[in-house]
Amino acid sequence: MLLLARGPKAKAWLWLCQLRPPVPPMTPGNEALHMRPRRHFSWQGPPQGPRLRTRLLITALFGAGLGGAWLAARAEKEQRRQQQRTEALRQAAVGQGDFSLLDHQGLTRCKADFRGQWVLMYFGFTHCPDICPDELEKLVQVVQQLEAKPGLPPVQPIFITVDPERDDVAAMARYVREFHPRLLGLTGSVEQVAQASRSYRVYYSAGPKDEDQDYIVDHSIAIYLLNPDGLFTDYYGRGRSAEQIADSVQQHMAAFRSVL
């Protein structure tokens, strides 16, 4: 309830309520009387102690989980791609036939002799000026890289000539010893070499002879990989480095399951 006061006393009371304490003028000694009080805020800084360690641990575990999932998905994708490639190559029916050739020591060799071994095979000829030596050097580097890794089975390197007229047993023996002590050179008659080449779908054609009866043989350039079942597993063109081939061979070794 609002009570209204009347009379001189009421006016005096209202006048007293409206009075404010006088503020003295600012002088060099009373600046503090004219300053507003400031609010003080305290900053506690970043979380420390158990809370900080917990946050860091959670962040680390989350990052590790994401990284592990990405690596697992990548490995699964690569394995699936490798299986699809292997299946497609098997359906191409490459290297399913047999062959009978002479090695550089004069012994008869057939594909069954290499069963149970991983084989890297290259077709070329000893008079090749550059490509064949380069590819054989790369093949040897692959073999050496795989030999340096403990626990891996040995790989047998093989060189098959596509120039049987000049590459007899003696010529192959002189040639292969320049590359690797386990490199096996294979040669044979014109018909035997043709049969082995057809089995692996290797193209080759001798060019015209010059005045010295020398000639170049045009041929396919690829390194073939055979698994211990004797089945063609993969091939590698000139664009693949020794490191890439060694990695691929190692992946095939890890995924190999005998079907015989």
C-alpha positions in Angstrom: 0.0 0.0 0.0 1.4 3.3 -1.0 1.0 6.0 1.7 1.2 9.6 0.6 2.6 12.1 3.1 1.5 15.7 3.1 2.6 18.8 4.9 5.9 20.4 5.5 7.4 17.4 7.2 6.7 15.2 4.2 8.3 17.7 1.8 11.4 17.9 4.1 11.7 14.1 4.1 11.5 13.9 0.3 14.1 16.6 0.0 16.5 14.6 2.2 16.0 11.4 0.2 17.1 13.2 -3.0 20.2 14.5 -1.5 23.6 13.0 -2.7 26.9 13.3 -0.9 28.8 16.2 -2.5 31.8 15.2 -4.6 34.7 17.4 -4.1 36.4 18.9 -7.2 39.3 16.8 -8.7 42.6 18.0 -7.3 46.1 16.5 -7.7 45.6 14.6 -4.5 42.1 13.1 -4.8 42.1 11.4 -8.2 41.0 8.1 -6.5 37.7 9.6 -5.5 36.7 10.1 -9.2 37.8 6.5 -10.5 35.4 3.7 -10.9 36.3 0.4 -9.3 37.7 -2.2 -11.7 36.7 -5.8 -11.9 39.5 -8.3 -11.5 39.4 -11.6 -13.5 41.7 -14.5 -12.8 42.9 -16.7 -15.7 43.5 -20.2 -14.6 45.5 -21.2 -17.7 45.3 -24.5 -19.6 44.3 -27.7 -17.7 47.1 -29.4 -16.0 47.7 -32.5 -14.0 45.5 -35.6 -14.4 42.9 -33.7 -16.6 45.6 -32.8 -19.2 47.1 -36.2 -19.3 43.7 -37.8 -19.8 42.9 -35.5 -22.7 46.3 -36.2 -24.3 45.8 -39.9 -23.9 42.4 -39.9 -25.4 43.7 -37.8 -28.4 46.6 -40.2 -28.9 44.4 -43.3 -28.7 41.9 -41.8 -31.2 44.7 -40.9 -33.6 46.3 -44.4 -33.3 42.9 -46.0 -34.0 42.3 -43.9 -37.1 45.9 -44.7 -38.4 45.5 -48.4 -37.7 42.1 -48.6 -39.5 43.6 -46.7 -42.5 46.6 -49.1 -42.7 44.4 -52.2 -42.4 42.0 -50.9 -45.1 44.9 -50.1 -47.4 46.5 -53.6 -46.9 43.2 -55.3 -47.5 42.7 -53.3 -50.7 46.2 -54.1 -52.0 45.7 -57.8 -51.2 42.4 -57.8 -53.0 43.9 -56.1 -56.0 46.8 -58.6 -56.1 44.4 -61.5 -56.0 42.4 -60.1 -58.8 45.5 -59.6 -60.9 46.7 -63.1 -60.2 43.4 -64.6 -61.2 43.3 -62.6 -64.4 46.9 -63.7 -65.3 46.0 -67.3 -64.7 43.0 -67.1 -66.9 45.3 -65.8 -69.6 46.8 -69.3 -69.7 50.4 -68.1 -69.7 53.2 -70.6 -69.1 50.9 -73.6 -68.7 52.8 -75.7 -71.2 56.0 -77.6 -70.5 59.4 -77.1 -72.1 62.6 -79.1 -72.6 65.8 -77.1 -73.0 69.6 -77.5 -72.2 71.1 -75.5 -69.4 74.6 -73.8 -69.7 76.2 -77.0 -68.4 74.6 -79.2 -71.1 71.9 -80.8 -68.8 68.3 -81.3 -70.0 65.9 -79.1 -68.1 62.1 -79.0 -68.0 59.6 -76.9 -66.1 59.0 -79.7 -63.5 62.7 -79.4 -62.4 61.9 -76.1 -60.8 58.7 -77.1 -59.0 59.0 -76.2 -55.3 61.0 -73.1 -56.1 60.2 -69.5 -56.9 61.5 -68.6 -60.3 62.2 -65.3 -62.1 62.6 -65.9 -65.8 63.7 -63.6 -68.6 63.8 -64.2 -72.4 66.6 -62.5 -74.4 69.8 -63.2 -76.3 73.5 -62.8 -75.6 74.3 -60.4 -78.4 71.7 -57.9 -77.1 73.6 -54.5 -76.9 71.8 -52.9 -73.9 68.2 -54.0 -73.0 69.0 -57.6 -72.1 72.0 -56.8 -69.9 70.0 -54.0 -68.1 67.1 -56.3 -67.5 69.3 -59.2 -66.3 71.1 -56.8 -63.9 67.7 -55.7 -62.5 66.6 -59.4 -62.2 69.9 -60.1 -60.3 69.3 -57.1 -58.0 65.8 -58.5 -57.2 67.3 -61.9 -56.3 70.0 -60.2 -54.1 67.5 -58.1 -52.3 65.3 -61.1 -51.5 68.3 -63.1 -50.4 69.2 -60.4 -47.9 65.8 -60.8 -46.2 65.9 -63.6 -43.6 63.1 -66.2 -43.7 62.3 -65.9 -47.4 62.7 -68.9 -49.7 65.4 -68.7 -52.4 64.5 -67.5 -55.9 65.9 -69.2 -59.0 66.9 -66.8 -61.8 66.6 -68.2 -65.3 67.7 -66.7 -68.7 66.2 -68.3 -71.8 67.6 -67.4 -75.2 65.5 -66.4 -78.2 68.5 -66.7 -80.5 69.3 -70.4 -80.5 71.4 -70.2 -83.7 74.2 -68.2 -81.9 73.5 -68.9 -78.2 74.7 -72.5 -77.8 75.6 -74.1 -74.5 79.1 -72.6 -74.4 77.9 -69.1 -75.3 75.3 -69.2 -72.6 77.9 -70.4 -70.0 80.2 -67.5 -70.8 77.3 -65.0 -70.6 75.5 -66.0 -67.4 78.6 -66.1 -65.3 78.9 -62.3 -65.7 75.7 -61.7 -63.7 75.1 -64.1 -60.9 76.5 -67.5 -59.8 73.0 -69.0 -59.7 71.7 -67.6 -62.9 70.8 -70.5 -65.1 71.0 -70.2 -68.9 68.7 -72.3 -71.1 69.0 -72.9 -74.8 68.0 -75.6 -77.3 67.0 -76.2 -80.9 65.0 -73.7 -82.9 61.9 -75.7 -82.3 62.5 -76.1 -78.6 63.0 -72.4 -78.0 59.9 -71.6 -80.1 57.8 -73.9 -78.0 59.0 -72.4 -74.7 58.5 -68.9 -76.1 55.0 -69.7 -77.2 54.1 -71.1 -73.8 54.9 -67.7 -72.2 53.6 -65.7 -75.1 57.0 -64.2 -75.9 57.3 -62.5 -79.2 60.7 -62.5 -81.0 61.9 -62.0 -84.5 65.4 -61.9 -85.9 66.2 -58.8 -88.0 68.2 -58.7 -91.2 71.9 -59.6 -91.2 74.6 -57.0 -91.8 77.8 -57.5 -93.7 79.4 -59.2 -90.7 76.4 -61.6 -90.5 75.4 -59.9 -87.2 71.7 -59.2 -86.5 69.4 -58.0 -83.7 66.5 -60.0 -82.4 63.4 -58.0 -81.6 61.6 -59.6 -78.6 59.2 -59.1 -75.8 60.7 -57.5 -72.7 59.3 -58.9 -69.4 60.5 -60.7 -66.3 58.2 -63.6 -65.4 57.5 -64.9 -61.9 56.6 -68.6 -61.4 55.4 -69.8 -58.0 56.5 -73.2 -56.4 53.6 -74.9 -58.2 55.3 -74.0 -61.5 52.4 -71.6 -62.4 52.9 -68.2 -63.9 52.1 -65.7 -61.2 53.1 -62.2 -62.4 55.3 -60.3 -64.9 57.2 -57.1 -64.7 58.0 -54.7 -67.6 60.9 -52.3 -68.0 59.1 -49.6 -66.0 59.3 -51.6 -62.8 62.3 -51.0 -60.6 64.2 -53.8 -58.7 62.7 -52.5 -55.4 59.2 -52.7 -56.8 59.6 -56.2 -58.2 61.2 -57.4 -54.9 58.2 -56.0 -53.0 55.8 -57.7 -55.4 57.5 -61.0 -55.2 57.5 -60.8 -51.4 53.8 -60.1 -51.4 53.2 -63.2 -53.6 55.3 -65.3 -51.3 53.2 -64.2 -48.3 49.9 -64.9 -50.1 50.9 -68.2 -51.7 48.9 -71.3 -51.1 49.7 -74.4 -53.1 47.0 -75.8 -55.3 48.7 -79.1 -56.2 
